[in-house]
Amino acid sequence: MAILEVKGLTKNFGSTQVLKGIDFELEKGEVLSLLGSSGGGKTTLLRCLNFLETPTDGQIVVNGQVIFDAATSSQQTDAQLRENRLHFGLVFQSFNLFPQYTVLRNITLAMDLMAKDKAKRAGRKPDKAVAAQNEETAKALLEKVGLTAKMNHYPCELSGGQCQRVAIARALAMQPDILCFDEPTSALDPELTGEVLKVIRELKDHDTTMIIVTHEMEFARNVSDKVIFIADGVIAEQGSPQQLFENPQSSQLKSFLASF
């Protein structure tokens, strides 16, 4: 069974239709790269999956459970929306770290807030042991991304590549089913890009399910199990990296690849 099924997803902003019926599936442990020119709908698709935008139509199914159906979305409570968001983690291209917090606190903050919310709904006080466990989890993730020595530093003291690795650790801390990246290297100097891509490759080796919007063509070719090319809000082509990179069918994809 697919870990993710996206069915007929559309998104309108006023009279402008940005997504025009997106359909795809993703198996557990697979890496999907989303390719396409700027403005084609890739980031909007990620934002819809993460419920930062509400789709206009369609369904999102995770592990066989419908977590979004446009026909009934108005009936979702805020608690259900928060629960649905936990299925996805999102790493932004501009990091979005909290500048007033240390690296370690940037990672533990969301975990602690979620624990407090659960305690409040259960009518009890937050458990200090949970906070201590969250800190240990954060430290383990920092070790995983090679930043243990930076845990007490602030974002302004880090390079762009280090900030992005902290952002990856923060997203992993919430244990999402699917980790999403929105052009994770676009804000980085070329010499810093490699360290972030190395972390993503290591995540693939540990069977992390990922959706990656990227313009790193060689990386997409080497790390992806599936590739989707989006143009003007529709999936123009999808398939294996070999199919799309070695035998593109549409003139749009051929032109896109020729620009690199």
Beta strands, then each sheet from edge to edge (+ up, - down):
strand 1: 4-13
strand 2: 16-26
strand 3: 31-35
strand 4: 57-62
strand 5: 65-69
strand 6: 88-91
strand 7: 178-182
strand 8: 210-213
strand 9: 226-231
strand 10: 234-239
sheet 1: 2+ 1- 4+ 5-
sheet 2: 6+ 7+ 8+ 3+ 9+ 10-
end
